Amino acid sequence: SDLEDLHLYATPREQRFRRFASLEFEGQLYMTPYDFILAVTSDEPKRKQELYNAKTAREDELNQILMETPPVWKGSSKLFRNLNEKGVISYTEYLFLLCILTKPHAGFRIAFNMFDTDGNEMVDKKEFLVLQEIFRKKNEKREKRGDEEKRAMLRLQLYGYHTPTNSVLKTEGEDLVPRSYWDTLRRSTSQALFSDLAERADDITSSLSDTTLLVHFFGKKGKAELNFEDFYRFMDNLQTEVLEIEFLSYSNGMNTISEEDFAHILLRYTNVENTSSYLENLRGSIPEEKGITFEEFRSFFQFLNNLEDFTIAMQMYNFASRSIGQDEFKRAVYVATGVKLSPHLVNTVFKIFDVDRDDQLSYKEFIGIMKDRLNRGFR
């Protein structure tokens, strides 16, 4: 019951991690690669187990799992599926992987440069582990007030060690507006250059167990370094893998999914309560099913990862009191993101969201729903 009580002190992201994590080692919870895939593509864990009842792993079992981790140059868009249950992912790495799923390719270089604190075009294990401390400090600011003992238990589950209450990062004059984990990473890693975070990297390293990502990036001895090409390929592969899994769950082995299935995927994890009205609108507007290919599907989600830039382009039409038809939409997508969407895909999107059937898009409603979908319900 104590473990279930911790649910009350957890943020929505922490709750989801705890619900899907299936391994525990020395009090800390871990996801397997299979758990992570389920957490971002399914509503509930598929395994039959009690809530937060993770399997306790022995040290030799953990070492054996990590021994089978491939090096980064052997990565692919099937890495997580191939590893399946043979891997461990910590909570801070879970947050990092979620960041990757929502970022445009242009952001990959920014992320790499932020990790590369000494500017040598390579990221080593110590530089990467600064991420652990940054996300931990970010999370402390979001913690709910209450029983300190319960909060300490929750930190142990998520970070593997009891965290001090005094702040490590300088906070004087800091903006108190809640920011995303990506924004925290972008702002705070550069700050680590001038803080004691980098100096504490040895302490952080010694207090944490190795994970699949650490072994994948830096080798079994932790001495390898990560270059930008391998980092970029890992991030691109992860985005592709999650999209392939979502696509294949509807395609039944075919090369396309139906327009209605595409609508179902788009409306998942959003605050839209009555999805049936959108689906009925689509059925009445596209009598002949043509199907959405994976290339079209992937291009749309690449566009979603550039949603902020697209929003600016759409506002330009709004300020000019211009209506937004399909041609304007396609042009705004290309100008803002460099992504070319097929005419059929754009037509399908319009039929889903054009509720009054005037072939114009209400950009405010569309942007709001898509921001929810991009962040998988955690906006």
C-alpha positions in Angstrom: 0.0 0.0 0.0 2.9 2.3 0.7 4.1 1.9 -2.9 0.6 2.7 -4.2 0.4 5.7 -2.0 3.4 7.1 -3.9 1.1 7.5 -6.9 -0.4 10.5 -5.1 3.0 12.2 -5.0 4.0 11.4 -8.6 3.6 13.7 -11.7 1.7 12.2 -14.7 5.0 11.3 -16.4 6.2 9.6 -13.2 2.9 7.7 -12.9 3.2 6.4 -16.4 6.8 5.3 -16.0 6.0 3.5 -12.7 3.0 1.8 -14.3 5.0 0.4 -17.3 8.4 -0.2 -15.6 8.7 -4.0 -15.1 12.2 -4.3 -13.5 13.6 -3.2 -10.1 17.2 -3.2 -9.1 18.4 -2.0 -5.6 15.2 -0.1 -5.1 15.3 1.7 -8.5 12.7 1.1 -11.2 13.6 0.4 -14.8 11.8 0.0 -18.1 12.8 -2.7 -20.6 12.9 -1.6 -24.3 9.6 -3.5 -24.6 8.1 -1.5 -21.7 9.2 1.8 -23.4 7.6 0.9 -26.7 4.4 0.0 -24.9 4.4 3.2 -22.9 4.5 5.4 -26.0 2.2 3.3 -28.2 -0.4 1.7 -25.9 -2.8 2.9 -23.2 -2.0 0.2 -20.7 0.8 -2.4 -20.0 0.0 -5.8 -21.6 1.6 -8.0 -19.0 -0.6 -9.2 -16.2 0.8 -7.9 -13.0 -0.2 -5.8 -10.0 0.4 -2.1 -10.2 4.0 -1.1 -9.5 4.9 -4.8 -8.8 8.1 -4.9 -10.8 10.3 -8.0 -10.9 13.5 -7.7 -8.8 16.6 -8.3 -10.8 19.9 -9.6 -9.5 23.2 -8.0 -10.3 24.3 -11.0 -12.4 21.0 -10.9 -14.4 21.5 -7.2 -15.0 25.1 -7.7 -16.2 24.0 -10.4 -18.5 21.3 -8.2 -20.0 23.9 -5.4 -20.6 26.4 -7.8 -22.1 24.0 -8.4 -25.0 23.6 -4.6 -25.8 25.0 -3.9 -29.3 27.4 -0.9 -29.9 25.9 2.3 -31.3 27.3 1.6 -34.8 25.1 -1.5 -35.0 22.0 0.5 -34.2 18.9 0.3 -36.4 15.2 1.2 -36.5 14.5 -2.2 -34.9 16.9 -1.7 -31.9 14.2 -1.6 -29.2 12.2 -4.4 -30.8 15.3 -6.6 -31.1 16.3 -6.0 -27.5 12.7 -6.6 -26.3 13.0 -7.5 -22.6 16.8 -7.5 -22.7 17.5 -4.0 -21.7 17.1 -1.5 -18.9 16.1 2.2 -19.2 16.1 4.6 -16.2 13.5 7.3 -15.6 15.8 10.2 -16.7 16.5 8.2 -19.9 12.8 7.7 -20.4 12.4 11.5 -20.3 15.3 11.9 -22.8 13.8 9.4 -25.2 10.4 11.2 -25.0 12.2 14.4 -25.9 13.7 12.7 -29.0 10.3 11.6 -30.3 8.9 15.2 -30.5 11.9 17.0 -31.9 12.7 18.0 -35.5 15.9 16.8 -37.1 17.3 20.3 -36.9 17.1 20.0 -33.1 19.4 16.9 -33.1 22.5 19.1 -33.6 21.4 21.5 -30.8 21.0 18.5 -28.4 24.4 17.1 -29.3 26.2 20.5 -28.9 24.5 20.9 -25.5 25.9 17.6 -24.3 29.3 18.3 -25.8 30.4 20.6 -22.9 34.1 20.7 -23.9 33.3 21.4 -27.6 35.5 18.6 -29.0 32.7 17.3 -31.3 32.5 14.1 -29.2 30.3 13.3 -26.2 31.7 11.1 -23.4 29.9 9.2 -20.6 30.5 11.9 -18.0 29.0 14.6 -20.3 26.0 12.5 -21.0 25.4 11.8 -17.3 25.0 15.5 -16.6 21.6 14.9 -18.2 20.7 12.8 -15.1 21.3 15.7 -12.7 19.6 18.3 -14.9 16.3 16.3 -15.3 16.4 15.4 -11.6 16.7 19.0 -10.6 13.9 19.9 -13.1 11.7 17.2 -11.5 12.3 18.5 -8.0 10.7 21.8 -8.9 7.6 19.9 -10.0 7.3 17.7 -6.9 4.1 18.0 -4.9 4.4 19.1 -1.3 3.7 16.5 1.3 5.2 13.6 3.2 9.0 14.0 2.9 9.5 10.3 3.5 7.1 9.3 0.7 8.8 11.8 -1.6 12.2 10.3 -0.7 10.9 6.8 -1.5 9.7 8.1 -4.9 13.1 9.6 -5.7 14.8 6.3 -4.8 12.4 4.5 -7.2 13.1 7.0 -10.0 16.7 8.0 -9.6 18.3 5.1 -7.5 19.6 7.3 -4.7 18.3 9.7 -2.1 18.6 13.2 -3.5 19.7 16.1 -1.3 17.1 18.9 -0.9 19.5 21.8 -1.5 19.7 22.9 -5.1 22.7 22.1 -7.3 21.9 24.4 -10.1 21.9 28.2 -9.5 18.3 29.4 -9.2 18.7 33.1 -8.5 16.4 35.1 -10.8 15.3 32.0 -12.6 12.1 32.1 -14.5 9.5 30.2 -12.5 7.3 29.4 -15.5 7.2 25.6 -16.0 9.2 24.6 -19.0 9.5 21.4 -21.0 12.2 18.9 -20.4 13.7 19.7 -23.8 13.8 23.4 -22.9 15.4 22.6 -19.6 18.0 20.5 -21.4 18.7 23.3 -23.9 19.0 26.0 -21.3 20.6 24.0 -18.4 23.3 22.0 -20.0 25.1 25.1 -21.1 24.7 26.3 -17.5 26.4 23.1 -16.4 29.6 24.5 -17.9 29.7 27.1 -15.1 28.3 25.0 -12.3 29.5 22.1 -10.2 27.4 19.6 -12.2 30.3 18.7 -14.5 32.6 18.5 -11.5 30.2 16.1 -9.8 30.1 13.8 -12.9 32.4 11.3 -11.1 30.1 11.2 -8.1 27.0 10.8 -10.4 28.7 8.0 -12.3 29.7 6.0 -9.2 26.2 6.3 -7.7 24.4 5.0 -10.8 24.1 1.5 -12.4 24.9 1.1 -16.1 21.9 1.0 -18.4 21.3 -0.1 -22.0 21.7 3.4 -23.4 25.0 4.0 -21.5 26.4 0.7 -22.8 25.0 1.3 -26.3 26.6 4.8 -26.5 29.8 4.4 -24.5 30.6 0.7 -24.6 30.8 -1.9 -21.8 33.7 -0.2 -20.2 32.2 3.3 -20.6 35.4 4.6 -22.4 34.0 5.0 -25.9 32.9 8.4 -27.2 29.8 9.3 -29.2 30.1 11.4 -32.4 27.3 13.4 -34.0 26.7 11.0 -36.9 25.9 8.1 -34.5 23.9 10.3 -32.2 21.8 11.6 -35.1 21.3 8.1 -36.4 20.1 6.9 -33.0 17.6 9.7 -32.7 16.3 9.2 -36.3 16.0 5.4 -35.8 14.0 5.8 -32.6 11.5 8.2 -34.3 11.2 5.8 -37.2 10.8 2.7 -35.0 8.0 4.1 -33.0 6.2 5.3 -36.1 6.7 1.9 -37.7 5.1 0.2 -34.7 2.1 2.5 -34.7 1.7 2.1 -38.5 2.0 -1.7 -38.5 -0.5 -2.0 -35.6 -3.1 -0.8 -38.1 -1.8 -2.0 -41.5 -2.2 -5.8 -41.0 0.8 -6.4 -43.1 -0.4 -4.2 -46.0 1.5 -1.2 -47.5 -1.2 1.3 -46.4 -3.5 2.0 -43.5 -7.0 3.4 -44.1 -7.8 7.1 -43.8 -10.0 6.3 -40.8 -7.1 4.4 -39.1 -4.9 7.5 -39.7 -7.6 9.6 -38.0 -7.7 7.2 -35.1 -3.9 7.5 -34.7 -4.0 11.3 -35.0 -6.7 11.7 -32.3 -5.0 9.4 -29.8 -3.6 11.1 -26.7 -5.6 14.3 -27.4 -8.3 16.0 -25.4 -10.9 15.4 -28.1 -13.8 13.8 -26.2 -16.1 13.2 -29.2 -13.9 11.6 -31.8 -16.9 10.0 -33.5 -17.9 13.4 -35.1 -14.4 13.7 -36.7 -14.6 10.1 -38.0 -18.1 10.5 -39.3 -17.0 13.7 -41.1 -14.2 11.8 -42.7 -16.4 8.9 -43.8 -18.8 11.2 -45.5 -16.1 13.2 -47.2 -13.9 10.4 -48.6 -16.2 7.7 -50.0 -13.4 5.9 -51.8 -10.6 4.5 -49.6 -7.2 5.1 -51.1 -5.1 4.5 -48.1 -2.1 6.3 -46.4 1.4 4.9 -47.1 4.1 4.8 -44.5 6.1 7.5 -46.3 3.0 9.8 -46.1 2.5 8.8 -42.5 6.1 9.5 -41.5 6.2 12.8 -43.4 3.1 14.0 -41.4 4.8 13.2 -38.1 8.0 14.9 -39.2 5.8 17.9 -39.9 4.3 17.7 -36.4 7.8 17.8 -34.9 8.1 21.2 -36.6 4.8 22.4 -35.3 6.1 25.5 -33.6 7.5 26.9 -36.8 4.4 26.0 -38.8 2.3 27.8 -36.2 4.1 31.0 -37.0 3.5 30.6 -40.7 -0.2 29.9 -40.1 -0.5 33.1 -37.9 0.7 35.1 -40.9 -2.4 34.0 -42.8 -4.6 34.7 -39.8 -3.2 38.2 -39.4 -3.9 38.9 -43.0 -7.4 37.6 -42.6 -6.7 35.0 -45.3 -8.7 31.8 -45.2 -6.6 28.6 -45.0 -7.3 26.2 -47.8 -5.4 23.1 -48.8 -3.0 24.9 -51.1 -2.2 27.5 -48.4 -1.7 24.7 -45.8 0.7 22.7 -48.1 2.7 25.9 -48.8 2.9 26.8 -45.1 4.1 23.3 -44.2 6.8 23.4 -46.8 8.0 27.0 -46.1 8.1 26.4 -42.3 9.4 22.8 -42.1 10.8 21.8 -45.5 8.4 18.8 -45.5 6.3 18.1 -48.6 3.0 16.5 -47.8 1.2 14.6 -50.6 -2.1 16.1 -51.9 -4.0 13.0 -50.7 -2.6 13.3 -47.2 -3.5 17.0 -46.9 -7.0 16.3 -48.3 -7.4 13.6 -45.6 -6.3 16.0 -42.8 -8.7 18.6 -44.1 -11.6 16.1 -44.2 -10.9 15.1 -40.6 -10.7 18.6 -39.1 -13.0 20.6 -41.5 -16.1 20.1 -39.4 -18.3 22.6 -41.2 -17.2 21.2 -44.6 -16.2 24.6 -46.1 -12.8 23.2 -47.1 -11.1 25.6 -44.8 -9.1 24.8 -41.7 -9.6 26.3 -38.3 -5.9 26.6 -37.5 -6.4 27.3 -33.7 -8.4 24.1 -33.2 -6.0 22.1 -35.4 -2.9 23.4 -33.7 -4.3 22.7 -30.2 -5.2 19.1 -31.0 -1.9 18.4 -32.8 0.1 19.8 -29.8 -1.7 17.3 -27.6 -0.9 14.5 -30.1 2.7 15.5 -30.5 3.3 15.3 -26.8 1.3 12.1 -26.4 -1.1 13.6 -23.8 1.7 15.2 -21.6 1.5 18.8 -22.9 
